[in-house]
Amino acid sequence: MTADLVLANAHVHDGTGWSRDADSIAIRDGRIVAIGSELPAGAEVVDLDGAWVLPGFHDAHVHPVQAGLEMNACDLTGGGDVDGYLDRIAAYAAAHPDAEWVLGGGWSMDAFPGGVPTAEALDRVLPDRPAFLPNRDHHSAWVNSAALRRARIDRTTPDPSDGRIERDADGEPTGALHEGAMELVRALVPPATPGEQTRALLTAQAYLHSLGIVGWQDALVGEGLGMADSLETYLAAARDGLLTAKVVAALWWDRGRGADQIPGLIERRARAAAAGIDAGSVKIMQDGVCETFTAAVIDPYLDGHGRPTDNCGLSFIEPADLAAYVQQLDAADFQVHVHALGDRAVRDSLDAIEHAIAVNGRRGNRHHLAHVQIVHPDDVPRFAALDVTANAQPLWACLDDQMVDLTLPFLTASAREQQYVFRSLLTSGARLAFGSDWPVSSPDPFGAMHVAVNRTAPTSRLGPLLAHEGLTVAEALDAYTSGSAWVSRLERTSGRLAVGAAADLAVVDRDVLGVPPDRIADVRVLRTYVDGRLVHGG
């Protein structure tokens, strides 16, 4: 046996736990050729000094280019409160006096009364230049008066069918735009240049590698939600040898069009494949989010006094149309990746996949529903029956200010008991894949695993959210490695440590399987390897 590289003096995860019989991994040409205790002669040996080697993580739902653009612009992530956000915005504007627009984002709804920012506050630091700042979940945007004027939004402007303009008692816009209403301003924002997109991708890639992430599924590749199409960014990065991660591009489904866009998606998939990029997934956004009452729910939202309203959220695509589109995409051997957050969106999406199976048979296209915040009990077993993966963002499965103040009071009692039902799904036989939805929330897998296990945020003093739906550490690890690799069709080569598999590894500083459950988020990544190449640490 020969090898190029040996990682020695380590604890090695063998797929079920720490191996008792192996303390080294031998790698040749990017593949694992041996896991054991003998060191091949002639190889470079890296002494890991007793560190712990895990399969590299795959993020099943993430937006790296958008995250990188925000990191490189007016980044409000972690700004804390209104004053903190305004300080960052003022500092950014002062440092970029020639920028026509102030762009960026990442604010949190729980920093504002009722979850809604105002143009009045933003005008204090930006009285003249327009600003467009999406929040961390990208379902709302904060704009100032200059932006409202430029977009000619006033009390006479109607709400679009797929969104809402936040207004005062007199009907005047107050500076927050939800869902499709964001497009009224975003359409005027200059798009990112190719150079800016490439820098954003590389910024994001370096950060994700620093967290042990070796691959991801980009959940929006196309012109959607105001984002510039990043397919060419990925193809150029691959061509120039800059793309070190393993990427699946989920091509954006334009909900304003119909099946006529499928031939174009097929052409984009073929063009990407020629460059070595898998673009065999299509992202359909079926609903919004609970905090803005746009997630599609079965039972209507409650008002501030606990009384039922007539609002059941938004279905961006009519269920019958969704079923037709999913069937046609499935027939073209696309994997369908659906944003389905409310229980009605989940049900409509499962119905659509069931229709596709009835017409096409089972084609093995690995469809999955992302977010699945609320799942009706009747629909839990359907995931396994239809072989649909639950693509969950576990960091959200906890009590925090946003959940306590902006979500729970407005959901029915039954819906509150069906949030992020990971244990129920797994027990029913469903597949779980984990992701972050970054920049919506942190892409750190260990923070997310902490919540999946404990059902509390790492620093929270609040109790758990539905503690009985928690996972074991091993189950959470599997969902973030082999589970997410599976939905990206990489399970034979990545997401596990085995002879013949790619050397996609995360080296961490402690025993994630043995630390106390309330310390999982403390685990830190020391090194990350993709195909045996060191992409972080050293």
C-alpha positions, 0 to 999 in steps of 0.5 A: 500500500502506498499513500500521499498523506497520512493523518496519524495519532487521531481518533477516527469516526468509523460510521457508527462511533470512534474506532477502537482499532484505528488511529490513522487515515491513509490517503492517495489521490484524494481517496482514503486507501486505509484506516488503521494503525499502520503507517505506509512508508514514504507518505507525508505524515501529519500528527493530529496530536489526539484530535478527532476526525469526522466525516466532512459536513454537507450543508443541504440548504444554504445561500453562500453567494448571497451570504458572501455579498452581505459579508462584504457589504453592510453586514448587520449579522449580530448587530444586536439591537436597533442602535447597533444596526444603525451604528453599523449602517452609519459607519458603512455609509461613511466608509462608502460615500460614493455608493449609490445604494446602501446594501447588505442585510442580516438584521433580526426581527426580534430586535424591533417592536413587533418584528418590524423596522421603520424607515423613520429610524433608518432615515436618521442615519441615511436621509438621502441615499436609498437603502435596501437591507433584507433581514436574516431570513430574506422574507422581509426588507428594511428600506428608508424613505429615499428608497420608498420615494425612488420606487414610488411606493405610497399609500396608493400603492397596492400590495402585490399578490405575493407580498405585503407593504407594512403600513401605519393606521393611515395606510402610509408605508412605514419602511418594511416590505414582506415577500413579493413586496420587496421586489418593488424596491429590489428591482431598482437595486444595481445587480452585483457584478461578476467580480463581486459575485466571485469574491462573495463565493470565495469569502463564503467558501472559506468561512464554510470550510472553517466550520468543517463543511466540505460541500453544499446544496446552493438553494437558489441559483438563478434570478430569484428574490433579487439575487443575480444568477450565480451559475456562471460564478460557480462555473467560472470558479470551477474552471479557474480551480477556485471552487474547492467545495462539492456543490449542487446547484438548485436551479431557481423556479420562477413562480411567475412562469409555468412549465415553459421554463423546463427546457431552459432548466434542462439546458442549464443543467447540461451546461453545468454538467459540462463544467463538472457542476451538478445542477440537477436540482430545482428549487421551488418556493411554495410559501413564506415564513410564520413571523410575517404570517406568510407560511401556508398553514392549515388552520388560520393564524391567530390575532394578537388576542388569540382569536382566529383570523381569515389568514392562512398564509400564502401559497406561491403556486396553486396546489394543482399547478405545483403537482403538474410542475413537480410531475414534469420536473420528475419526468425530466429527472430533476430533483425537486427541492421545495421550500415548505415551511407551514403544514399546508405547504408541506401537505401540498408539496407531498401531494405533488410528489405523490402525484408525480409518483402516480404518473411517472413511477418511482424514478429515484430523484431524491426530492426533499422539502426544506424547513418543514417547521410545521408538519401535521401528524397525518403527514409525518409518515408520508415522508418515508412512504414517498421517500421524501427527505426532510431537509431541516434547519435544526438551529431554529428548533428552539425557543428564542425571542423570535419564536416566543414573541413573533410565532407561538402567539399566532399559531393554533395550539395544534400547530405549536405542538408540531414544530420541527418534529425531528424525532417523529420523522426519524421514528417514522422511517423518514430520511433527515438531512440538515442544513443552515439556510445561511445567511438566514442563520449561522452555518456552524454545524455544531451549533445546529447539532446542539439544538437538534439534541437539546432543543435549546439554543446554546446560550439560551436560558429558556426551556426546550422546545418540544424536548421529546423531538430531540435527537441523539448526537449520533443521529444529528451527526448523521443528518449533517454528514451522510444524510445531507450527502445523500440528498446531494447524490454524494453518499457513495463518496462523501459524508462517511469515512471508509476505504474508497471514499473521498478524503472529505474530513473535519478534524475537531478538538474534542469528542463530539460523541462524548462531551456533555450534551450542553457543550456540543456547540463548543466543539471547534474545527481545527482542519478541513480536507476536501479530496485530501486537500487541506482547505482550512487550518494547518 
